[in-house]
Amino acid sequence: MADSNTIHLELSNIPAQCVAYNFQKTARVITSFYRRTIAPSGLKGNQFPLLLAIKLSQPISITELAKTLDLDRTTLSRNLKILEKNSYVSLEQSNDHRIRNVQLSGEGEVILNLALPLWQQAQNTIVEKIGKDQWSNLLSSFHDLASIVK
């Protein structure tokens, strides 16, 4: 059995090497930067990517939207309720009454259009600082990582 010093040493190496630890830490920092930049639009948290996904696919069922965003339906439904309460989206029954479709409302279109230049500002800041080639390589690595673990 390993002694407590050996275990502590092994544990102390994890943050420097763990893919999930480093990815989550980086994601929190980047997400915080985007949130601060987009905040003047009135959107909070993950609302911009959610509205964008709806805009690009509307009308879309909640199930299909969950697949597109790789979110579980419960989390997505909770987030959609907030958007619906703010009048940014409408949820309607499809012809198949078991399926509810989501689409942007007029207010959702307006808020997305307000947020888009702010998102572009955040995106440009990051890409300019790391360089287009490095961003392209990172994006490719993100896709590779996702496909490996799915």
C-alpha positions in Angstrom: 0.0 0.0 0.0 1.3 3.5 -0.9 2.1 5.9 1.9 0.3 9.2 2.2 3.3 11.2 0.8 3.3 9.0 -2.3 -0.5 9.4 -2.7 -0.2 13.2 -2.2 2.5 13.4 -4.8 0.5 11.3 -7.3 -2.6 13.5 -6.6 -0.6 16.7 -7.0 0.4 15.7 -10.6 -3.2 15.4 -11.7 -4.1 19.1 -12.3 -1.1 19.5 -14.6 -1.9 16.4 -16.7 -5.6 15.8 -16.5 -7.4 16.6 -19.8 -10.8 17.1 -18.2 -9.4 19.3 -15.4 -7.5 21.6 -17.8 -10.3 21.7 -20.4 -12.9 22.6 -17.8 -10.7 25.3 -16.2 -10.0 26.8 -19.6 -13.6 26.6 -20.6 -14.7 28.4 -17.4 -12.3 31.3 -18.1 -13.3 31.6 -21.8 -17.0 31.3 -21.0 -16.6 34.0 -18.4 -14.9 36.3 -20.9 -17.7 35.8 -23.5 -20.4 36.3 -20.8 -18.9 39.6 -19.7 -18.5 40.8 -23.3 -22.1 39.8 -24.3 -23.7 41.1 -21.0 -24.6 44.6 -22.4 -27.1 42.8 -24.8 -29.0 41.6 -21.8 -28.2 37.9 -22.4 -26.9 35.8 -19.5 -25.0 32.6 -19.2 -25.4 30.2 -22.1 -28.3 32.0 -23.7 -26.4 33.3 -26.8 -25.3 29.8 -28.1 -28.8 28.5 -27.3 -30.5 31.2 -29.2 -28.0 30.9 -32.1 -28.6 27.1 -32.3 -32.4 27.7 -32.4 -32.0 30.4 -35.1 -29.9 28.2 -37.3 -32.3 25.2 -37.1 -35.8 26.6 -36.4 -38.3 25.3 -36.0 -36.6 22.4 -34.2 -37.8 19.9 -31.7 -36.5 20.0 -28.1 -35.1 16.5 -28.6 -33.2 17.5 -31.8 -32.0 20.7 -30.2 -30.7 18.7 -27.2 -28.8 16.4 -29.7 -27.4 19.4 -31.6 -26.1 21.1 -28.4 -25.1 17.8 -26.8 -27.2 18.6 -23.7 -29.6 16.4 -21.8 -33.3 17.3 -22.3 -33.8 18.2 -18.6 -31.1 20.9 -18.7 -32.3 22.1 -22.1 -35.9 22.3 -20.9 -34.9 24.3 -17.9 -32.9 26.8 -20.0 -35.7 27.1 -22.6 -38.2 28.0 -19.8 -36.1 31.0 -19.0 -35.9 32.0 -22.6 -39.7 31.5 -23.0 -40.3 33.6 -19.8 -38.2 36.4 -21.3 -40.2 36.1 -24.5 -37.1 35.2 -26.6 -38.5 31.8 -27.8 -41.9 30.2 -28.4 -42.6 26.5 -27.7 -45.3 25.0 -29.8 -46.8 21.5 -30.3 -45.9 20.0 -33.7 -48.4 18.0 -35.7 -47.2 15.0 -33.6 -48.5 16.1 -30.2 -45.7 14.3 -28.4 -43.2 16.7 -29.9 -42.7 20.4 -29.0 -40.9 22.7 -31.4 -38.8 25.7 -30.5 -38.4 28.9 -32.5 -37.2 32.4 -31.9 -39.8 35.1 -31.2 -39.4 38.6 -32.6 -37.8 39.6 -29.3 -35.5 36.7 -29.5 -34.4 37.9 -33.0 -33.8 41.4 -31.7 -31.7 40.3 -28.7 -29.7 37.9 -30.8 -29.0 40.7 -33.3 -27.9 42.9 -30.3 -25.6 40.2 -29.0 -24.0 39.2 -32.3 -21.6 42.1 -32.6 -20.6 41.7 -29.0 -20.0 38.0 -29.6 -17.9 38.9 -32.7 -15.9 41.3 -30.5 -15.1 38.5 -28.0 -14.3 36.1 -30.8 -12.0 38.5 -32.6 -10.2 39.4 -29.4 -9.3 35.7 -28.7 -8.5 34.7 -32.3 -6.3 37.8 -32.8 -4.4 37.1 -29.6 -3.7 33.4 -30.3 -3.5 33.7 -34.1 -5.7 32.2 -36.8 -3.5 29.2 -37.3 -3.4 28.3 -33.6 -7.2 28.7 -33.4 -7.6 26.4 -36.4 -5.4 23.8 -34.8 -7.2 24.1 -31.4 -10.6 23.8 -33.1 -9.4 20.7 -34.9 -8.1 19.3 -31.6 -11.5 20.0 -29.9 -13.3 18.0 -32.6 -10.7 15.2 -32.4 -11.1 15.0 -28.6 -14.9 15.0 -28.8 -14.9 12.2 -31.3 -12.5 10.1 -29.2 -14.6 10.1 -26.1 -18.1 9.8 -27.7 
